[in-house]
Amino acid sequence: MNTSLITGASSGIGMAFANELASRKNNLVLVARTEEKLKQLAQKIREEHKVKVEIIVKDLTVSTAAFDIFNAMIEKNISIDTLINNAGLGDYGLFSTSERIKQLEMIQLNVTALVDLTYQFLPQMIQRGRGNIINISSIAAFQGLPYMAVYAATKCFVLSFSEALWAENSKAGVKVLAVCPGPTKTQFYENASFERFSNEAESSRLDSPLEVVREALNALDSGVSHVVTGRWENKIISGIPRFLPRESWSKILEQEFRPNIL
């Protein structure tokens, strides 16, 4: 039976991955900061799907987190077949007046932890001649995003990094996939202080985490390097930078995302 390790597993897309993979009879290792949420989710999955579930309470903004997680798997003699780097952090507003620590934590979580976890587990997968790595990016990866500058830049990194590893490992039996969701029904917007999708009309445009997960797993099976999930508008938005001058598109986005206080 395969084992999948999921970061940011206590809610949103991470939780959806956990439930979907458990339904497909994957054993799980769930990683998040909130112990109580992880315990509740793990117990629910064990009862419903009869699979093994380990939990690791870890803050991935701590520089040693990925190393600690890898060592925990060695100590427990758990081999990871699928690594899902889902944990992420966003922020909204002027970069010049943003919290310095939050911007640096965003880079640590969205980029450094993802790279380090990939670095820890990829060699084992190559040695076995099989494995999967799913990195959660965003449609924000396809262009700079005013008022979410650091977030979009981190997701651009994730997309580029994943595509490169996809090519490097295409003959090694390891699949690498960047998943680029559009707006999704998670706590991301609340945590990022982005109120755009708080009203009912805008909220109805959000994709479900389960939809994102199922499209991602289908894309993984097909062997592509990246997938834009969700409604057709997401595909269009991700493709616009190929046809418009980058400066023009950036100005359009600045007007679209400008905070009401400016």
N, C-alpha and C positions, 0 to 999 in steps of 0.2 A: 504494500500500500504506500502510495506517495505521501510525502510530507511537505506542506507549504508553510513558509514563514511570512507573516504579514505584519508590517509596521502600521501604526495608526489604526489598529484593528478595533478599537472600542466604539467607533461610530462611523457613519457615512459610507464612503466607498470601501473602506477597510472592512467594516462589518459585513457589507454585502459580499465582498470576496470570501470572507470567512464562512458565511452561510452557504453560499453557492458551491464552494469547493468541498465543504463538508457533505453537502448533498450528493456530490460526485465521489464520495468516499475517500477524500484526502484527510489524513491526519494533519493537525494544525499546531503551529507555534504562533501565539498571538502576542504582539508587542505594543504597549502603549504606556502612558504615564499614570493612568487612573486605575488603581488596583481593583476597586470595587466593581467598576464597569467590566473589567476583564474577567473577573470571577463569575459575574452573572452571565456574561456571554458564553464563557467556556462551559458552564454547567448546562445552559440551555442547549448548546450544540451537542454536548455529550449525550443528553437525554433524547434529543430528536434524531440524531444521525448515527449514534453508536460508533463514534470515532474517537481517537485519542486527541486530547487538547492540552498543550502546555501553555502557560502564560509567563511572560517576562515583563515585569514592571520596570520600565526604563525611560529616562528622559534623553532623547536622541540629540538634544542640544549640548549634552556633555560630551567632551571630545573623545572619551574612552568608551562610549556606549557601544559602538559597533564591535570593537574588540571584545568587550565583555559578553555581548550576545553570542559571538562566534565561539568563545571559550565555553560558554554555558552549553552550547550544542555538543561540543567535544566531550565535556564532562558527562553529559547525559547520553552520549553515544547516539545522537540523533543526526541523521543525514538529511540535508535539505535538498529537495528536488526542485522546488519552485520558490524563488525569493520575490516577494512583492513589496517594493519600496513605495509605500503609499503615504506615509506620514508627511505632512506639509503644513506650512504656515503662510498666511497672507497678511497684507496690510493695505490700507487705503488712505490717500491724502498726499499732501505736498511732501516730497522727500526732504526738502530743506528744513521742515519743521517737525519731522517725524522723530520717534524715539530711536536714538542710536542703537541701543541694546537690542531692540526688536528687529531692526534691519539686519544686524549681525547674526542674531539667532535664526532669522529666516534663511540666511545663507548657510549657516551650520546645519540646519535641519533639512532644507530642500536640496542642498548640494553636497556638503561635506559628508554627512551621515550616509546619504545614498551612495556616494562614491566608495566610502569605506566599507559599507556592508557588501557592496558588489565585489570589492577587492578581496574581502575575506572569503566569500563563498564561491566565487567564480572558479578559482583553481581546482577545487574539489569536483565541480561539475565537469570541467574539461578533462580531468583525470578519469572520471567515470564514463565520459563520452556521451553524457546526456544531462539535461537540466534546463530550467526556464528562469529568466529574470524579467519581471514586469516592472517598469518604472513609470510612475504616474506623473505625466507632464500636464499640459493644458493647451487650449487653443490660444492662450496668451503667449505661447512659445513662438508664434509665427511673426511677431512684430513687437516693438517696444510699446509699452502700455503706460501712458501718462497717468500719474497718481497711483499707479501700482508698479512703479519702476523696478524695484528690486525683485518683487515677486515674478514679474514677467521675465526678467533676466535670468532668474534661477530656473524657470521652466524652459527657457530657450537652451540653457546648458543641459538640462536633462534630456531634451530631444536630441541635441547634437551628440552628446555622450552615448546615448542609447543606440543611435544609428551607426556610430562608429564601431561600438562593440558588436552590434548585429553583423556587420561586415567582417570583423576580425574573427568571429567565432562561427561563421556560417558553415564551416566544414568540420567543426569540432563537436557537433551534436548538441550545442547549447543555443537555445533560442533567446533572443533579447528583443523586447518590445517596449516602445514608448507609447503610452496611452494618453491621448489628448482630449479630455472631456471639455465640453462647453459648460455653461451654468448648470449646476446640479443641486438637487435637494439635499444639502448637507449643512453643517454648522459653520462652514467656511466663511460665509458672508457676515454672519454675526461676529465671529472671532476676528475678522478683518475690519470690523467697524464700517462695513459697506452695506448701506440700507436700501440699495436699489431694488432688491428682490423681496422686500418686506411686505409690500402690498399684494393683494390677492391676484390682481391682473398680471403683474410681473412674475409672481411666484408660479403661476400656471405654465410659464415658459421653461421652467426648470426640468431637466431630465432626471429620471430616478437613478439612484446608485446601482440598483440591480440591472437596469438597462445598460449602464456603462460597463459593468462587470461582464455581462454575457457577451457584449460586443467585443470586449477585450479578449476574452478567452477564445472566441471564434477567430479573432485576428491572430492570436498566438498559434492556434492550430494551423492556420494558413501559412505561417512563416514569414509574414511581412515585418518590416522594421518599425512601423508606427501605424496608429489608427486614430482617426478623429471620430469620436463617438457621438451619439445623440442625433438630434434633429438636423435637417438639411441645412439650416442656417449656419450651423457650426462648420460644415464643409466649405460653405461660401466664404465665411469670415476668414478661415485659415488660408484660403487661396487668394484673397484680395491683394496681399502684398506682392504677389508675382506680377500683377498687372498695373498697379498704380505706383507712381513715384513714392518712395518711402516717406519723404517729407510731407507730401499731401495726405497720405493715410494717417500719419502721426498727428497732423493738425485736426483731422476729422475725429480721431479718437480723443484728442484733448478736449474738444467741445462736448463729445458724448459723455465723457467720464468726469468732467469738471465738477468739483464739489459745489453745492449750493451756496456755500459761504463765500466763494470767490466771485 
